Amino acid sequence: LVAAGLAVATWHVRGAASTPARLDGSAGSSTSKRAAEHPPPMAASLRAFRESVPDVFLEVPAEPVPVAAVPPGPPRIDVAEEVHSAPPSEDTVSIALDEPSLPAFYGPSTRAVIAGEERCAAFRAATSDDRRAAPAGLFNTGTNLLWKLLRRNCVMPRECPGLRRDDASAPRARREAADTAALGEVVSVGGGGGGRSSRHHRARPCAPFLAQVPWGKHNPLEWRGSHVAERHAGVDHTQVLPVVLVKDPLTWMASMCRMEYAAKFRHGHAQCCPSPIDRTATEARFRKERPTKRYASIAHLWSAWNAAYLDDPSPRLLVRYEDLLFRTRETVTRICACVGGAAVEADRFDWVDGAAKGGAGHGYASTGRDAALAKYRNESRRYANLDEDDIAYLQRHLDARLVALFHYNVSTRLLREQCIPSRELYLRGLGLKPAPGGAVPLDDQSDGVLARGIFYKNPNKPGSSFAAYRRKHPDFAAARGGGGDDGELAMW
C-alpha cells in the first residue's frame, strides 16, 4: 500500500493530477484554483498518499461526501482541509481505542472530528499563558458539560489555584457543589469588572476557566466585540479560543422541542415536534435588549448559527457533540493540547458523573452518560416524529458543509410511522391529563409533575408546590420551575 501510494504521489508531482473538487461542488476562488492546479510537490505527494491508502491505516477521518440533494453552501471554507491538516498523535489514537465506538451512521472516522486544529499553533504563538478555551454553542448542545470536562481535566499554566477542580476523592455532592458555585465566579482578570473579587484577582493574577466565550456562549458570533457577557468585562477575547459544540441537527431539534429557550418555534404543534419543519419559523431573542433575529425554520437557525463559526478565519475549534459523548477523553485531550494545556493522566480523568447544570434557569438531572450512550446509539430515534416532507426540507436547507464535515446525513430509510397529533396522548406521555384550568397530574395522589421544565401542581392535594416537590425529590435541583440545558436537562 505504501509503495502504491508513493507511486501515485510521483505521478501527481509530474503534473498528471487533476484539480481536487471542493465539498460544495464549486471551483473556489481564483487563488485556490491556482494552488490546486500547481500544488507544491510535498503537498501533492501527501494528498496523493492520503488518497491511495485506506483511512484505517492513516487513522484520520475519511474524506466527507456531500449529502445528495443538499444544495452547496457558499464556497468559503474547505472542510476537508480543516480536518486533514491535523494528523493524529500516537496518544490520541491510543485514547480513541479505549473509548466507546461511535455509531457507524456518524461516519467511518476512528478519531473525533475536530475542525480548526491547524490554527492551534498560531493561536498559542500569538497569545500569552493567560490563554484559555471557552465553550460556545447553540442551546442544548452540551456547553456546560464541555466546560466541566475541561475544568477538571485540563491543566493550564496560569489557572487560578483552587478554582479548577476539587479533590477527586471528595464526595460527589461536594465536587458538584464546587462546580455549581464556580458558575458564579467573577472572571475579571487584570482589574476589569470592579468589585471585591476583581481586586482579589488583581492581587493574585491568574486566568480562571471560562464557562463561556466573553460575548456569550449562545449568542451569535457577530456579537463578538459588541457585547460582553455578565462578569466577563475584564476578559481579553484575543486570549480566548472558542470551542464550538455542534450537535446532530435531528437530535438537537428533538432537544429544542423539549426546551426551546430563547428560540420560539413550536407554534402549538408540540405533540409531533419538530414536524412539520417547514412550519417552524423561528424567532430568537438572545438578549432582551437586542432585536429579535428571525429564521425561516429551526433548521435555518442551526445552519446559520454554526456556519458563522465555520466561516470565521480566527482561531476556533468546532467539536461534534457526539464525539464529546463517545470519545470524551480523546476530545478533551486534543482541545487541551490546542490551547496549550496538559491533560490529566488516564487514571485521574474525571468523567463528570453528576449533572452538568448549575445556576438559575437550569433544570433537573435525569440522564447519565451510560443512558446517553444508549440513547444516541439508536439511529431510529434520530428520526422520531419526522416524515418524508421533513427529510426533503432538511436536505434542501441544512448547511451542506456542516452535514458533510460531521457526517450528519439524513435519509428516509429509518422513518417511523407518521406522528398524528393528539393532545391527550401527548399529555399522558408526560404524566398529565387535560383539565378545565389546564393540564394537571395524571395521578390524583401525585405531589405534582415536573415536565418539560415546568412544574404542574396537583390542585386536589393540599401543600402541592414546587418547593415541596423538590424536598421530596432531591435529584431535581432546578433553581426555578423552568429550564434545563445541554440537550437532556442533564449532564449528558
DATAWO-V440543 format. One record per residue. N is the residue number from 1. OMEGA is omega in whole degrees, 0 to 359 (999 if undefined). NEAR is the number of other ideal C-beta (glycine too) atoms within 10 Angstrom. D_FIRST is the distance of its C-alpha to the first C-alpha in Angstrom with 1 decimal. Layout:
# DATAWO-V440543
N;OMEGA;NEAR;D_FIRST / N;OMEGA;NEAR;D_FIRST
This chain:
# DATAWO-V440543
1;180;10;0.0 / 2;180;10;3.8 / 3;179;8;5.5 / 4;180;11;5.1 / 5;180;19;6.1 / 6;178;14;8.7 / 7;178;12;9.8 / 8;179;19;10.6 / 9;178;22;12.2 / 10;178;14;14.4 / 11;177;13;15.4 / 12;183;22;16.5 / 13;181;17;18.5 / 14;173;10;20.3 / 15;183;9;21.8 / 16;183;10;20.1 / 17;176;18;19.1 / 18;180;8;21.6 / 19;181;15;23.4 / 20;179;15;21.7 / 21;175;13;24.1 / 22;180;21;25.8 / 23;184;22;26.1 / 24;176;21;29.7 / 25;182;12;29.3 / 26;180;14;31.2 / 27;180;12;30.5 / 28;182;18;31.6 / 29;179;11;33.9 / 30;178;8;34.4 / 31;180;8;32.9 / 32;176;17;29.7 / 33;181;12;29.6 / 34;180;12;29.9 / 35;181;14;27.3 / 36;182;19;24.8 / 37;182;11;25.9 / 38;183;10;25.6 / 39;174;19;23.1 / 40;182;10;23.0 / 41;181;12;20.2 / 42;180;10;18.7 / 43;180;13;19.0 / 44;180;20;17.4 / 45;180;18;14.4 / 46;180;17;14.0 / 47;179;19;14.7 / 48;180;22;12.2 / 49;179;18;9.4 / 50;184;17;10.9 / 51;185;14;11.1 / 52;183;17;7.6 / 53;180;15;6.2 / 54;183;9;8.7 / 55;182;15;11.8 / 56;179;10;12.1 / 57;181;10;9.7 / 58;182;17;11.4 / 59;173;17;14.8 / 60;181;20;16.3 / 61;175;22;18.2 / 62;179;16;16.8 / 63;182;15;18.3 / 64;180;21;21.8 / 65;180;11;23.1 / 66;180;19;26.7 / 67;179;18;29.2 / 68;175;9;30.8 / 69;176;13;34.4 / 70;182;20;34.3 / 71;181;14;35.6 / 72;175;14;33.6 / 73;180;25;34.9 / 74;184;11;36.1 / 75;185;16;33.4 / 76;185;15;33.7 / 77;175;22;30.8 / 78;187;17;27.1 / 79;178;24;26.2 / 80;179;20;22.4 / 81;180;15;22.8 / 82;184;21;25.2 / 83;186;24;22.7 / 84;187;17;19.5 / 85;181;14;21.5 / 86;181;20;21.9 / 87;183;13;18.7 / 88;172;19;19.5 / 89;179;13;21.1 / 90;182;8;20.7 / 91;183;13;24.2 / 92;177;23;23.8 / 93;181;14;20.6 / 94;177;12;22.7 / 95;183;24;25.7 / 96;182;24;24.0 / 97;182;11;23.1 / 98;188;10;26.8 / 99;180;16;28.2 / 100;181;13;28.9 / 101;178;11;26.2 / 102;179;24;26.7 / 103;185;16;27.7 / 104;182;10;25.0 / 105;174;15;27.2 / 106;172;19;26.6 / 107;186;21;22.9 / 108;186;12;19.5 / 109;176;21;19.3 / 110;178;19;19.4 / 111;176;24;21.4 / 112;177;27;24.7 / 113;180;25;24.9 / 114;180;23;27.0 / 115;175;26;27.7 / 116;182;26;29.1 / 117;179;19;27.6 / 118;179;14;26.8 / 119;186;19;30.7 / 120;183;20;31.3 / 121;179;13;31.5 / 122;178;11;33.9 / 123;180;22;36.0 / 124;182;17;36.4 / 125;184;8;37.2 / 126;184;11;39.9 / 127;179;18;41.6 / 128;178;13;43.5 / 129;175;13;43.3 / 130;182;17;45.3 / 131;175;22;42.1 / 132;175;25;41.2 / 133;178;25;39.3 / 134;183;27;41.5 / 135;170;27;40.7 / 136;179;26;41.2 / 137;175;28;40.9 / 138;173;23;42.9 / 139;174;24;45.2 / 140;180;28;43.7 / 141;177;28;40.3 / 142;185;27;40.5 / 143;178;27;41.7 / 144;178;26;44.1 / 145;179;28;41.4 / 146;180;29;39.0 / 147;181;25;41.9 / 148;180;29;42.8 / 149;178;25;39.3 / 150;183;25;39.0 / 151;184;21;42.6 / 152;191;21;42.1 / 153;181;25;38.6 / 154;181;24;38.1 / 155;182;12;40.2 / 156;186;23;41.2 / 157;186;14;42.9 / 158;178;14;46.2 / 159;182;19;46.5 / 160;180;19;50.0 / 161;178;7;51.0 / 162;181;9;51.7 / 163;184;15;50.4 / 164;184;17;46.7 / 165;175;22;46.9 / 166;179;17;49.6 / 167;183;9;49.4 / 168;180;11;46.7 / 169;180;6;49.1 / 170;178;12;51.8 / 171;183;10;52.7 / 172;183;9;50.6 / 173;181;10;53.6 / 174;178;11;54.3 / 175;180;21;50.7 / 176;178;22;50.8 / 177;179;15;54.2 / 178;179;15;52.9 / 179;180;23;50.0 / 180;178;20;52.4 / 181;182;11;54.9 / 182;177;22;52.2 / 183;181;17;51.8 / 184;181;14;55.2 / 185;172;16;54.7 / 186;185;20;55.8 / 187;178;29;52.7 / 188;180;22;54.5 / 189;176;23;53.5 / 190;171;14;55.6 / 191;180;12;58.8 / 192;171;18;57.8 / 193;179;19;59.3 / 194;176;12;62.5 / 195;184;11;64.0 / 196;183;7;64.3 / 197;179;15;60.6 / 198;178;20;59.7 / 199;178;12;62.1 / 200;181;12;60.6 / 201;177;23;57.1 / 202;180;14;58.7 / 203;180;7;60.1 / 204;185;9;56.8 / 205;178;12;54.1 / 206;182;15;50.8 / 207;181;24;48.2 / 208;172;21;48.5 / 209;181;22;45.6 / 210;177;24;46.0 / 211;180;26;46.2 / 212;174;23;45.5 / 213;186;28;44.9 / 214;180;24;48.2 / 215;178;23;48.8 / 216;190;18;48.4 / 217;181;25;45.3 / 218;183;23;46.1 / 219;179;21;47.6 / 220;180;18;45.9 / 221;182;20;44.0 / 222;178;11;46.6 / 223;180;17;49.1 / 224;181;20;47.5 / 225;180;9;50.2 / 226;179;9;53.0 / 227;178;17;53.2 / 228;179;18;53.2 / 229;181;21;52.7 / 230;179;11;55.5 / 231;180;21;55.6 / 232;184;24;52.8 / 233;183;15;55.1 / 234;183;19;54.3 / 235;176;26;50.5 / 236;186;15;48.8 / 237;176;15;46.2 / 238;178;12;44.3 / 239;185;20;43.5 / 240;175;27;42.2 / 241;177;24;38.6 / 242;174;25;38.8 / 243;190;28;36.5 / 244;177;26;36.7 / 245;179;25;36.2 / 246;182;27;35.2 / 247;175;28;35.8 / 248;185;23;34.8 / 249;181;26;37.5 / 250;179;22;38.4 / 251;178;20;39.1 / 252;179;25;40.5 / 253;177;28;43.1 / 254;176;20;44.1 / 255;179;22;44.7 / 256;176;26;46.7 / 257;179;23;48.8 / 258;179;17;49.8 / 259;189;20;50.7 / 260;179;20;50.6 / 261;186;19;52.0 / 262;180;15;52.8 / 263;184;23;51.0 / 264;185;14;53.5 / 265;190;23;52.1 / 266;172;17;53.1 / 267;171;11;56.4 / 268;178;8;57.9 / 269;184;17;55.1 / 270;183;15;53.8 / 271;182;19;53.9 / 272;183;19;50.8 / 273;9;25;49.4 / 274;181;26;47.3 / 275;356;22;48.0 / 276;186;17;49.0 / 277;181;24;46.8 / 278;177;16;48.3 / 279;181;14;51.5 / 280;175;27;50.3 / 281;192;14;51.5 / 282;173;22;51.1 / 283;182;13;53.4 / 284;177;24;52.0 / 285;185;14;54.6 / 286;175;20;52.5 / 287;183;13;55.7 / 288;183;7;59.3 / 289;181;7;60.2 / 290;177;14;57.4 / 291;177;8;57.5 / 292;175;12;55.8 / 293;184;17;52.5 / 294;180;11;52.0 / 295;183;19;49.0 / 296;179;13;48.9 / 297;176;21;47.3 / 298;177;24;45.7 / 299;178;26;42.3 / 300;177;18;43.3 / 301;180;25;44.2 / 302;183;29;40.8 / 303;185;23;39.1 / 304;183;15;41.4 / 305;182;25;41.7 / 306;181;27;38.0 / 307;179;18;37.1 / 308;177;14;39.5 / 309;178;22;37.4 / 310;183;23;34.1 / 311;183;14;35.7 / 312;181;17;37.3 / 313;181;8;36.1 / 314;175;15;37.4 / 315;176;23;35.4 / 316;175;21;35.0 / 317;170;25;32.6 / 318;187;26;32.2 / 319;178;26;31.4 / 320;180;26;31.1 / 321;182;26;33.9 / 322;174;25;31.8 / 323;177;24;29.4 / 324;179;23;32.6 / 325;186;23;33.7 / 326;183;23;30.6 / 327;190;26;28.8 / 328;186;22;32.0 / 329;177;20;31.3 / 330;183;25;27.9 / 331;180;29;29.5 / 332;180;26;32.6 / 333;181;25;30.8 / 334;176;26;28.8 / 335;181;27;32.0 / 336;179;20;33.9 / 337;181;18;31.5 / 338;185;22;31.7 / 339;176;23;35.5 / 340;178;21;35.6 / 341;178;21;36.6 / 342;180;13;35.4 / 343;179;22;34.7 / 344;179;19;36.8 / 345;185;8;35.4 / 346;184;11;33.9 / 347;178;5;37.1 / 348;183;11;39.3 / 349;181;18;37.4 / 350;184;16;40.1 / 351;180;15;39.0 / 352;184;23;42.3 / 353;183;13;43.7 / 354;181;19;46.8 / 355;183;30;47.5 / 356;184;25;45.9 / 357;175;28;48.9 / 358;179;21;52.1 / 359;183;15;55.0 / 360;176;11;57.1 / 361;180;14;55.7 / 362;192;25;53.0 / 363;190;26;53.3 / 364;181;18;52.9 / 365;180;21;50.0 / 366;186;15;49.0 / 367;175;18;45.2 / 368;185;16;43.3 / 369;181;18;39.6 / 370;179;11;39.2 / 371;179;13;41.1 / 372;178;19;39.1 / 373;179;14;35.8 / 374;182;10;37.2 / 375;186;14;38.6 / 376;170;22;35.5 / 377;186;17;33.3 / 378;184;11;35.6 / 379;183;14;34.2 / 380;179;10;37.4 / 381;177;14;39.5 / 382;188;19;37.8 / 383;181;19;39.6 / 384;176;20;43.0 / 385;181;20;45.9 / 386;175;26;43.8 / 387;184;19;44.3 / 388;178;10;42.7 / 389;178;13;44.7 / 390;180;24;43.4 / 391;179;20;39.7 / 392;179;15;40.4 / 393;179;21;42.1 / 394;179;26;39.2 / 395;179;19;36.7 / 396;194;13;39.0 / 397;173;18;39.9 / 398;179;23;37.3 / 399;186;26;35.4 / 400;181;23;32.2 / 401;178;30;30.3 / 402;179;22;31.3 / 403;181;24;30.5 / 404;182;22;27.0 / 405;185;25;26.3 / 406;178;28;27.6 / 407;177;23;26.7 / 408;183;26;30.4 / 409;178;17;30.1 / 410;179;24;33.4 / 411;179;13;34.2 / 412;188;13;37.2 / 413;187;10;35.3 / 414;179;16;36.9 / 415;176;16;40.3 / 416;174;12;43.2 / 417;183;6;46.7 / 418;179;12;48.4 / 419;177;17;50.2 / 420;184;8;54.0 / 421;174;13;55.9 / 422;182;12;58.5 / 423;183;11;60.2 / 424;179;11;61.6 / 425;179;10;58.3 / 426;180;17;56.6 / 427;180;20;59.3 / 428;178;13;59.3 / 429;178;12;55.6 / 430;183;16;56.6 / 431;183;16;59.5 / 432;174;21;62.0 / 433;181;14;64.5 / 434;177;13;66.4 / 435;182;12;69.9 / 436;181;5;72.5 / 437;182;7;71.7 / 438;183;9;67.9 / 439;178;18;65.4 / 440;179;22;66.5 / 441;178;23;65.0 / 442;178;15;64.7 / 443;182;14;66.2 / 444;179;11;69.8 / 445;184;8;69.7 / 446;173;18;66.6 / 447;185;19;66.8 / 448;181;24;64.9 / 449;174;20;61.4 / 450;185;23;58.8 / 451;179;16;56.6 / 452;178;17;54.2 / 453;180;20;55.5 / 454;179;15;59.2 / 455;177;19;61.8 / 456;182;25;64.1 / 457;180;19;67.2 / 458;183;19;69.3 / 459;182;14;72.7 / 460;182;11;74.3 / 461;179;16;73.6 / 462;178;7;75.6 / 463;178;10;73.6 / 464;180;18;70.4 / 465;180;15;68.6 / 466;179;18;65.2 / 467;179;8;66.5 / 468;179;14;67.6 / 469;181;21;64.4 / 470;179;19;62.4 / 471;180;10;64.7 / 472;181;9;63.9 / 473;186;13;60.2 / 474;180;8;59.0 / 475;182;10;55.3 / 476;191;17;56.1 / 477;178;17;56.4 / 478;177;22;57.0 / 479;175;15;59.1 / 480;188;12;60.6 / 481;181;15;60.6 / 482;160;17;57.5 / 483;172;20;54.0 / 484;179;26;50.7 / 485;170;27;47.5 / 486;165;29;43.8 / 487;187;29;43.5 / 488;187;26;45.1 / 489;182;25;48.3 / 490;186;24;46.7 / 491;186;26;44.0 / 492;999;26;40.9
